[in-house]
Amino acid sequence: LHLYKSYRLTLQVVVGGYLVLLTLAGIYFNALYTSSGISRGSMIAAIVFYYGYYNSVQYKAEHQRYSQIASQDGLTGLSNRYAYNQINKELKLSDEPIGFLMLDIDKFKAINDEFGHDIGDRILSKVADYLRITFNETEYVFRIGGDEFGVLFTELNQDEVERIIDKIDMINKMLLTENDTLPITSISAGLVTSGSNRIEKLYVEADRARYITKSNGGAGCAIL
């Protein structure tokens, strides 16, 4: 989505600048073939138009950049809690079945206490990378805060539910068997499916499902 907006903005700059140059060229060449000469007023108007357009595009670019910063987690690059709330508002208008997956890192506090926050941050980034490559572009992945992550699904059926569970199992297999310098860990997840009229309860119910997973030893996914 951000790439599309950046492409559209770049296209606006190129097309707009091209049109301004055509306008200036038209005024100039018209003056060459007429006896009236270049109108100072016309040139001033064209320059004012160009700078007005340029400043407008610059403002849009800055606004887009700050909006992206506000909705993006600084550590992992995932969307953050603010973006989650904004998308929730949009999904309230939809009648399609949706789902929410909430997860966290097992024994993350103990890892932070023993190995330090730098190692904790690297684990957060690794889990975020796994989530990013495991779920596709139509599934919204967020870092809610701390070691909590969420995934919103806008197209959900029974086959999709089974596929989500398989993906969590795959991530846990990678986390538990990967041979790197980081401590071995796993994730506990809770999945809840719902209609749009119950979207406000998704977070609470998914959180409850996650704690069911933890009470059963973690490294899995429970469904409500």
ROFI-912539 format. One record per residue: residue number from 0; residue in three letters; chain; x, y, z of N, C-alpha, C, O in turn. Coordinates in steps of 0.1 Angstrom, whole numbers, plus 5000, padded with zeros to 4 digits. Atoms other than C-alpha are relative to their C-alpha. Example, Ala and Ser with C-alpha at 12.3 -4.5 7.8 and 13.67 -1.06 7.14 Angstrom:
<pts>
    i   aa  ch    nX    nY    nZ   caX   caY   caZ    cX    cY    cZ    oX    oY    oZ
    0  Ala   A  5009  4988  5000  5123  4955  5078  5009  5012  5000  5019  5012  5007
    1  Ser   A  4991  4989  5000  5137  4989  5071  4992  5011  5008  4997  5022  5009
</pts>
This chain:
<pts>
    i   aa  ch    nX    nY    nZ   caX   caY   caZ    cX    cY    cZ    oX    oY    oZ
    0  Leu   A  5008  4988  5000  5000  5000  5000  5009  5013  5000  5006  5022  4992
    1  His   A  4991  4989  5000  5028  5024  5009  5008  5002  4987  5010  5013  4982
    2  Leu   A  4993  4999  5013  5046  5015  4977  4991  5006  4989  4996  5014  4981
    3  Tyr   A  5009  4995  5009  5015  5022  4957  4998  5015  5001  4998  5023  4991
    4  Lys   A  5002  4986  4998  5010  5056  4973  5013  5008  4996  5012  5019  4990
    5  Ser   A  4988  4994  5004  5047  5065  4967  5001  5001  4985  5005  5011  4980
    6  Tyr   A  5000  5000  5015  5044  5055  4930  4990  5010  4995  4994  5017  4986
    7  Arg   A  5010  4990  5005  5012  5076  4926  5005  5014  5002  5003  5022  4994
    8  Leu   A  4995  4987  4998  5029  5106  4942  5011  5004  4991  5011  5015  4986
    9  Thr   A  4990  4998  5010  5059  5103  4920  4995  5003  4987  5000  5012  4980
   10  Leu   A  5007  4998  5013  5037  5100  4890  4994  5014  4999  4994  5021  4989
   11  Gln   A  5006  4987  5000  5019  5132  4900  5010  5011  4998  5008  5021  4991
   12  Val   A  4989  4990  5002  5052  5151  4903  5005  5001  4986  5006  5011  4981
   13  Val   A  4995  5001  5014  5064  5139  4869  4990  5006  4991  4994  5015  4982
   14  Val   A  5010  4995  5009  5032  5146  4851  4997  5015  5002  4996  5022  4992
   15  Gly   A  5002  4986  4998  5026  5179  4868  5011  5009  4996  5009  5019  4990
   16  Gly   A  4988  4992  5004  5061  5191  4862  5001  5001  4985  5005  5011  4979
   17  Tyr   A  5000  5001  5015  5058  5180  4825  4990  5010  4995  4993  5017  4985
   18  Leu   A  5010  4991  5005  5026  5200  4821  5004  5015  5002  5002  5023  4994
   19  Val   A  4995  4987  4998  5042  5231  4837  5010  5004  4990  5010  5015  4985
   20  Leu   A  4989  4997  5010  5072  5229  4814  4993  5002  4986  4998  5011  4978
   21  Leu   A  5007  4997  5013  5048  5226  4784  4994  5013  5000  4994  5020  4989
   22  Thr   A  5006  4987  4999  5030  5257  4796  5010  5011  4997  5008  5020  4989
   23  Leu   A  4989  4990  5002  5062  5277  4798  5005  5000  4986  5008  5010  4980
   24  Ala   A  4995  5001  5013  5074  5264  4765  4990  5006  4990  4994  5012  4980
   25  Gly   A  5010  4994  5008  5041  5273  4749  5000  5015  5000  4999  5021  4989
   26  Ile   A  5000  4985  4999  5043  5309  4761  5013  5005  4993  5012  5015  4986
   27  Tyr   A  4988  4995  5006  5079  5312  4750  5000  4999  4985  5003  5009  4978
   28  Phe   A  5000  5001  5014  5075  5298  4715  4989  5008  4993  4990  5012  4982
   29  Asn   A  5010  4991  5005  5043  5317  4710  5005  5014  4998  5002  5022  4989
   30  Ala   A  4995  4986  5001  5062  5349  4717  5010  5001  4989  5011  5012  4983
   31  Leu   A  4990  4999  5011  5089  5340  4692  4993  5002  4986  4999  5009  4977
   32  Tyr   A  5006  4999  5013  5064  5338  4663  4988  5010  5000  4981  5011  4991
   33  Thr   A  5009  4989  5000  5043  5368  4673  5007  5013  5003  5019  5012  5008
   34  Ser   A  4993  4987  4999  5051  5405  4674  4998  5005  5014  5004  5015  5018
   35  Ser   A  5004  4994  4987  5037  5409  4709  5011  4998  5011  5012  5005  5021
   36  Gly   A  4990  5003  4990  5067  5394  4727  4995  4992  5012  4983  4990  5012
   37  Ile   A  5004  5008  4989  5066  5374  4759  4994  5010  5011  4999  5020  5015
   38  Ser   A  5007  4992  4990  5041  5388  4783  5006  4997  5014  5007  4986  5019
   39  Arg   A  4994  5001  4987  5057  5395  4817  4990  4994  5010  4993  4985  5018
   40  Gly   A  5011  5006  4991  5023  5387  4834  4999  4986  4998  4996  4978  5007
   41  Ser   A  5001  5014  5003  5021  5354  4816  5011  4992  5006  5009  4981  5012
   42  Met   A  4988  5007  4994  5056  5344  4827  4999  4999  5015  5001  4989  5021
   43  Ile   A  5001  5000  4985  5050  5354  4863  4989  4991  5004  4990  4983  5014
   44  Ala   A  5011  5010  4997  5017  5335  4863  5004  4986  5000  5001  4978  5008
   45  Ala   A  4996  5014  5002  5033  5304  4850  5010  4996  5011  5009  4985  5016
   46  Ile   A  4990  5003  4989  5062  5306  4876  4992  4998  5013  4996  4989  5021
   47  Val   A  5008  5001  4988  5037  5312  4904  4993  4987  5001  4992  4980  5011
   48  Phe   A  5007  5013  5001  5017  5282  4892  5009  4989  5003  5006  4979  5010
   49  Tyr   A  4990  5010  4998  5048  5261  4891  5004  4998  5015  5004  4987  5020
   50  Tyr   A  4996  5000  4986  5059  5270  4926  4989  4995  5009  4991  4988  5019
   51  Gly   A  5012  5004  4992  5024  5266  4940  4998  4985  4999  4995  4978  5009
   52  Tyr   A  5002  5015  5002  5021  5231  4924  5011  4992  5008  5009  4982  5014
   53  Tyr   A  4989  5007  4993  5056  5221  4937  4998  5000  5015  5001  4989  5021
   54  Asn   A  5002  5000  4986  5049  5232  4972  4989  4991  5005  4989  4985  5015
   55  Ser   A  5011  5008  4997  5016  5214  4972  5004  4985  5000  5000  4977  5009
   56  Val   A  4995  5014  5001  5033  5181  4961  5009  4997  5012  5009  4987  5017
   57  Gln   A  4991  5002  4989  5060  5186  4987  4992  4998  5013  4996  4990  5021
   58  Tyr   A  5009  5001  4988  5033  5191  5014  4994  4986  5001  4994  4979  5011
   59  Lys   A  5006  5013  5000  5016  5159  5003  5010  4989  5003  5007  4979  5011
   60  Ala   A  4989  5010  4997  5049  5140  5004  5004  5000  5015  5005  4989  5020
   61  Glu   A  4997  4999  4986  5057  5152  5039  4989  4994  5008  4991  4987  5018
   62  His   A  5011  5005  4993  5022  5144  5051  4999  4985  4999  4997  4978  5009
   63  Gln   A  5000  5015  5001  5024  5109  5037  5011  4994  5008  5009  4983  5014
   64  Arg   A  4989  5005  4992  5058  5104  5053  4997  4999  5015  5000  4989  5021
   65  Tyr   A  5003  4999  4986  5047  5115  5087  4988  4990  5004  4988  4985  5015
   66  Ser   A  5011  5009  4998  5015  5094  5084  5006  4986  5001  5001  4978  5009
   67  Gln   A  4994  5013  5000  5036  5064  5076  5008  4997  5013  5008  4987  5019
   68  Ile   A  4993  5001  4988  5059  5071  5106  4991  4997  5012  4994  4989  5021
   69  Ala   A  5009  5001  4989  5029  5074  5129  4994  4986  5001  4990  4982  5012
   70  Ser   A  5007  5013  5000  5015  5040  5118  5010  4988  4999  5005  4977  4998
   71  Gln   A  4990  5011  5002  5048  5020  5117  5008  4999  5013  5012  5009  5019
   72  Asp   A  4992  5002  4988  5066  5004  5146  5015  5002  4996  5020  4997  4986
   73  Gly   A  4987  4996  5003  5101  5018  5148  5010  4988  5000  5020  4989  4993
   74  Leu   A  4990  5011  4998  5119  4985  5158  4998  4990  4989  5008  4986  4982
   75  Thr   A  5002  5011  5009  5103  4959  5135  4996  5004  4986  4997  4996  4977
   76  Gly   A  5005  4995  5013  5089  4980  5106  4986  4995  4997  4980  4999  4987
   77  Leu   A  5014  5004  5001  5055  4964  5111  4990  5011  5003  4995  5022  5008
   78  Ser   A  5010  4990  4996  5023  4984  5114  4998  4999  5015  5001  4989  5021
   79  Asn   A  5000  4999  4986  5017  4995  5150  4985  5000  5005  4976  4998  4997
   80  Arg   A  5013  5000  4994  4987  4997  5174  4991  5011  4994  4979  5009  4992
   81  Tyr   A  5008  4989  5006  4976  5030  5159  4994  4996  4986  4982  4998  4984
   82  Ala   A  5004  5005  5013  4974  5014  5124  4989  4989  5002  4979  4989  4995
   83  Tyr   A  5010  5010  4996  4955  4985  5140  4986  5006  5003  4976  5002  4998
   84  Asn   A  5012  4993  4997  4929  5009  5154  4993  5006  4988  4981  5006  4986
   85  Gln   A  5006  4993  5012  4925  5027  5121  4994  4989  4990  4983  4992  4985
   86  Ile   A  5005  5010  5009  4920  4995  5101  4987  4994  5006  4978  4990  4999
   87  Asn   A  5012  5005  4993  4895  4983  5127  4988  5009  4997  4977  5004  4995
   88  Lys   A  5011  4991  5003  4874  5014  5120  4995  4998  4986  4983  4998  4984
   89  Glu   A  5004  5003  5014  4874  5006  5083  4992  4987  4999  4982  4986  4992
   90  Leu   A  5007  5013  5001  4864  4970  5089  4986  4999  5006  4979  4990  5003
   91  Lys   A  5013  4999  4994  4834  4980  5109  4989  5002  4989  4977  4998  4991
   92  Leu   A  5009  4998  5011  4818  4989  5076  4998  4988  4991  4991  4988  4981
   93  Ser   A  5000  5011  5009  4824  4955  5061  4991  4989  5006  4990  4987  5018
   94  Asp   A  5008  5011  4995  4800  4925  5063  5007  4987  4998  5001  4976  5001
   95  Glu   A  4992  5012  5002  4827  4900  5054  5005  4994  5013  5008  5001  5023
   96  Pro   A  4994  5007  4987  4838  4874  5081  5014  5004  5001  5022  5004  4992
   97  Ile   A  4986  4997  4998  4870  4885  5097  5005  4992  5012  4997  4986  5019
   98  Gly   A  4994  5007  4989  4894  4871  5122  5012  5007  5005  5018  5016  4998
   99  Phe   A  4988  4993  4994  4921  4882  5146  5008  4990  5007  5004  4982  5015
  100  Leu   A  4990  5009  4994  4952  4863  5156  5009  5009  5009  5015  5018  5005
  101  Met   A  4992  4993  4991  4970  4875  5187  5011  4990  5005  5008  4979  5008
  102  Leu   A  4989  5009  4995  5004  4861  5198  5010  5008  5007  5012  5020  5006
  103  Asp   A  4989  4994  4994  5033  4868  5220  5012  4990  5001  5010  4978  4997
  104  Ile   A  4988  5008  4999  5068  4854  5227  5000  4993  5013  5000  5000  5024
  105  Asp   A  5000  5007  4987  5070  4827  5253  5012  5003  5008  5024  5004  5003
  106  Lys   A  4989  4997  4990  5091  4836  5284  5009  5011  4995  5021  5011  4998
  107  Phe   A  4992  4989  5005  5101  4868  5268  5006  5009  5011  5018  5013  5010
  108  Lys   A  4995  4992  4989  5105  4887  5301  5013  4993  5006  5023  5000  5009
  109  Ala   A  4988  5007  4995  5129  4860  5313  5012  5001  4991  5023  5002  4996
  110  Ile   A  4989  4998  5010  5149  4863  5281  5006  5014  5002  5019  5015  5002
  111  Asn   A  4995  4986  4998  5152  4901  5286  5008  5001  5012  5019  5007  5013
  112  Asp   A  4993  4999  4987  5162  4897  5322  5014  4993  5000  5023  4998  5006
  113  Glu   A  4987  5007  5000  5189  4871  5315  5010  5005  4989  5022  5005  4992
  114  Phe   A  4991  4997  5011  5203  4882  5281  5001  5015  4997  5009  5020  4989
  115  Gly   A  4999  4986  5002  5195  4919  5281  4990  5004  4988  4985  4996  4981
  116  His   A  5010  4995  5009  5172  4941  5260  5004  5000  4985  4996  5000  4976
  117  Asp   A  4995  5000  5014  5194  4942  5229  4997  4986  4994  4993  4985  4982
  118  Ile   A  5003  5013  5005  5190  4904  5226  4984  4999  4998  4980  4993  4988
  119  Gly   A  5015  5000  5001  5152  4909  5233  4996  5007  4987  4986  5002  4981
  120  Asp   A  5004  4993  5012  5150  4934  5205  5003  4992  4987  4995  4992  4977
  121  Arg   A  4997  5009  5012  5167  4910  5180  4990  4989  4999  4987  4985  4988
  122  Ile   A  5011  5011  5001  5142  4883  5189  4987  5006  4995  4980  5000  4987
  123  Leu   A  5013  4994  5005  5113  4907  5184  5001  5002  4985  4991  5000  4978
  124  Ser   A  4999  4998  5014  5127  4916  5150  5000  4987  4992  4994  4987  4981
  125  Lys   A  5000  5013  5007  5132  4879  5141  4986  4995  4999  4982  4990  4988
  126  Val   A  5014  5004  5001  5096  4871  5150  4992  5008  4990  4984  5003  4983
  127  Ala   A  5007  4991  5009  5084  4901  5131  5003  4996  4985  4994  4996  4977
  128  Asp   A  4996  5004  5013  5104  4889  5100  4992  4987  4996  4988  4986  4985
  129  Tyr   A  5007  5012  5003  5088  4855  5102  4985  5002  4997  4980  4996  4988
  130  Leu   A  5014  4997  5002  5053  4869  5105  4999  5007  4986  4989  5005  4979
  131  Arg   A  5001  4993  5013  5060  4892  5075  5001  4991  4988  4994  4993  4978
  132  Ile   A  4999  5009  5012  5071  4864  5052  4990  4989  5000  4988  4983  4990
  133  Thr   A  5010  5012  4999  5045  4839  5065  4986  5004  4995  4979  4997  4989
  134  Phe   A  5013  4996  5004  5014  4860  5060  5000  5010  4988  5010  5017  4987
  135  Asn   A  4999  4993  5013  5005  4876  5027  4995  5015  5002  4991  5019  5013
  136  Glu   A  5003  4986  5000  4996  4912  5018  4986  5004  5004  4983  5015  5008
  137  Thr   A  5014  4998  4997  4959  4908  5024  4997  4997  5015  4986  4999  5020
  138  Glu   A  5001  5003  4986  4966  4898  5060  5008  5011  5008  5020  5011  5006
  139  Tyr   A  4994  4989  4994  4974  4928  5082  5008  4996  5013  5002  4991  5022
  140  Val   A  4991  5004  4988  5004  4921  5106  5004  5013  5007  5008  5023  5002
  141  Phe   A  4997  4989  4991  5009  4944  5136  5009  4996  5011  5009  4984  5015
  142  Arg   A  4995  5002  4987  5031  4948  5165  4992  5009  5010  4991  5021  5009
  143  Ile   A  5010  4993  4991  5006  4957  5192  5008  5008  5011  5004  5019  5014
  144  Gly   A  4992  4994  4990  5032  4965  5218  5008  4990  5008  5003  4979  5010
  145  Gly   A  4992  5009  4992  5060  4949  5239  5003  4988  4991  5008  4990  4979
  146  Asp   A  4998  5012  5009  5062  4913  5226  4987  4994  4994  4987  4983  4990
  147  Glu   A  5013  5004  5005  5026  4912  5215  4999  5004  4985  5001  5015  4981
  148  Phe   A  5002  4997  5014  5018  4909  5178  4985  4996  4997  4979  4988  5004
  149  Gly   A  5013  5004  5005  4985  4906  5159  4999  5000  4985  5007  5006  4978
  150  Val   A  5003  5001  5014  4972  4896  5125  4985  5001  4998  4978  4993  5004
  151  Leu   A  5014  4999  5003  4939  4907  5111  4997  4994  4986  5005  4996  4977
  152  Phe   A  5004  5007  5012  4922  4886  5084  4987  5005  4995  4977  5005  5003
  153  Thr   A  5013  4995  5006  4895  4899  5061  4993  4990  4991  4982  4992  4988
  154  Glu   A  5006  5011  5007  4889  4867  5042  5002  4987  5007  5014  4982  5007
  155  Leu   A  4998  5011  4991  4883  4838  5065  4990  4989  4999  4978  4992  5000
  156  Asn   A  5009  5011  5000  4868  4804  5062  5007  4988  5007  5018  4990  5012
  157  Gln   A  4994  5011  4992  4875  4769  5077  5013  4996  4995  5022  4993  5002
  158  Asp   A  4987  5003  5006  4903  4762  5052  5010  5010  5005  5022  5006  5007
  159  Glu   A  4990  4990  4996  4919  4795  5061  5004  4998  5015  5016  5000  5018
  160  Val   A  4997  5002  4986  4917  4787  5098  5010  4989  5002  5020  4991  5010
  161  Glu   A  4990  5010  4999  4935  4755  5094  5014  5004  4994  5024  5000  4999
  162  Arg   A  4987  4995  5006  4961  4772  5072  5007  5009  5010  5020  5009  5011
  163  Ile   A  4994  4991  4990  4967  4798  5100  5007  4992  5011  5018  4995  5015
  164  Ile   A  4994  5008  4990  4973  4771  5125  5013  4993  4995  5023  4992  5002
  165  Asp   A  4988  5006  5006  4998  4754  5102  5011  5011  4999  5023  5007  5001
  166  Lys   A  4990  4990  5000  5016  4787  5098  5006  5003  5013  5018  5005  5014
  167  Ile   A  4995  4998  4987  5019  4792  5135  5010  4988  5004  5020  4990  5010
  168  Asp   A  4991  5012  4997  5033  4756  5138  5013  5002  4992  5024  4998  4997
  169  Met   A  4987  4999  5008  5058  4764  5110  5009  5010  5006  5021  5008  5007
  170  Ile   A  4992  4990  4994  5070  4796  5127  5006  4994  5013  5018  4996  5015
  171  Asn   A  4995  5006  4988  5074  4777  5160  5011  4990  4997  5021  4989  5004
  172  Lys   A  4989  5009  5004  5094  4750  5142  5013  5007  4997  5023  5002  5000
  173  Met   A  4989  4993  5004  5117  4775  5128  5007  5006  5012  5019  5006  5014
  174  Leu   A  4995  4994  4987  5121  4793  5162  5007  4990  5009  5018  4993  5015
  175  Leu   A  4995  5010  4990  5128  4761  5181  5012  4992  4994  5019  4986  5002
  176  Thr   A  4989  5008  5006  5152  4746  5156  5011  5008  4994  5021  5003  4990
  177  Glu   A  4990  4991  5007  5171  4776  5142  5013  5000  5007  5013  5002  5020
  178  Asn   A  4987  5000  4994  5208  4774  5148  5007  5014  4998  5014  5016  4989
  179  Asp   A  4993  4987  5000  5218  4810  5155  5005  5004  5014  5004  4996  5023
  180  Thr   A  4994  4996  4987  5233  4830  5184  4989  5004  5010  4993  5007  5021
  181  Leu   A  5011  4995  4991  5199  4840  5199  4994  4988  5008  4995  4977  5004
  182  Pro   A  5006  5010  4992  5182  4821  5227  4988  4994  4992  4981  5000  4985
  183  Ile   A  5012  5007  5006  5156  4795  5216  4988  5004  5006  4987  5005  5019
  184  Thr   A  5013  4996  4994  5121  4806  5220  4988  4995  4991  4991  4987  4982
  185  Ser   A  5012  5004  5007  5085  4801  5207  4990  5010  5001  4991  5020  5009
  186  Ile   A  5011  4990  4998  5052  4819  5203  4988  4992  5004  4985  4981  5000
  187  Ser   A  5013  5005  4996  5018  4813  5218  4990  5009  4993  4991  5022  4994
  188  Ala   A  5010  4992  5008  4988  4824  5197  4986  4996  5004  4983  4985  5008
  189  Gly   A  5015  5003  4998  4950  4827  5200  4993  5006  4988  4996  5018  4984
  190  Leu   A  5007  4995  5012  4927  4830  5170  4985  5000  5003  4979  4991  5009
  191  Val   A  5015  4999  4999  4891  4842  5170  4994  5005  4987  5000  5013  4980
  192  Thr   A  5007  4996  5012  4867  4845  5141  4987  5007  5004  4982  5004  5015
  193  Ser   A  5011  4992  4996  4839  4869  5140  4993  5007  4988  4999  5007  4977
  194  Gly   A  5006  4991  5010  4814  4890  5120  5003  5014  5004  5008  5017  5015
  195  Ser   A  4996  4986  4998  4818  4927  5117  4993  5006  5012  4998  5016  5018
  196  Asn   A  5007  4995  4989  4792  4933  5144  5007  4997  5014  5002  5002  5024
  197  Arg   A  4993  5004  4988  4816  4918  5170  5014  5004  5000  5022  4999  5008
  198  Ile   A  4986  4997  5002  4848  4935  5160  5006  5005  5013  5018  5003  5015
  199  Glu   A  4994  4994  4988  4852  4953  5193  5004  4989  5010  5013  4992  5018
  200  Lys   A  4997  5011  4991  4854  4919  5211  5012  4992  4995  5017  4983  5002
  201  Leu   A  4990  5008  5006  4880  4905  5188  5013  4999  5008  5019  4989  5011
  202  Tyr   A  4988  4999  4992  4910  4917  5208  4999  4992  5013  5008  4985  5016
  203  Val   A  5002  5006  4987  4897  4905  5241  4999  4985  4999  5005  4977  5007
  204  Glu   A  5002  5014  5002  4886  4871  5228  5013  4993  4995  5016  4982  4999
  205  Ala   A  4987  5006  5005  4919  4865  5209  5010  5000  5012  5018  4990  5012
  206  Asp   A  4991  5000  4988  4938  4875  5241  4997  4988  5009  5006  4981  5014
  207  Arg   A  5004  5011  4992  4918  4849  5260  5004  4987  4994  5009  4978  5001
  208  Ala   A  4996  5013  5007  4925  4822  5234  5015  4998  5001  5020  4987  5003
  209  Arg   A  4986  5001  4999  4962  4831  5236  5004  4994  5014  5014  4986  5015
  210  Tyr   A  4997  5004  4986  4962  4825  5274  4997  4985  5002  5002  4978  5010
  211  Ile   A  5003  5014  5000  4946  4791  5268  5012  4992  4995  5016  4982  5000
  212  Thr   A  4988  5007  5006  4976  4782  5246  5011  5000  5011  5018  4990  5012
  213  Lys   A  4989  4999  4990  5000  4794  5274  4997  4990  5011  5007  4984  5016
  214  Ser   A  5003  5010  4989  4982  4773  5300  5002  4986  4996  5003  4977  5005
  215  Asn   A  4998  5013  5005  4987  4743  5278  5015  4998  4996  5019  4988  4990
  216  Gly   A  4986  5001  5003  5025  4749  5276  5006  5009  4990  5018  5009  4988
  217  Gly   A  4996  4990  5010  5027  4775  5249  5004  4993  4987  5001  4981  4984
  218  Ala   A  4995  5004  5013  5042  4771  5214  4989  4993  4992  4990  4982  4987
  219  Gly   A  5012  5006  5007  5008  4766  5197  4990  5011  4997  4993  5023  4998
  220  Cys   A  5011  4991  5003  4975  4782  5188  4987  4994  5004  4984  4983  5001
  221  Ala   A  5013  5004  4996  4941  4780  5204  4990  5008  4992  4992  5019  4988
  222  Ile   A  5011  4994  5007  4908  4789  5187  4988  5002  5008  4983  4992  5015
  223  Leu   A  5014  4997  4993  4876  4805  5201  4990  5003  4989  4979  5005  4992
</pts>
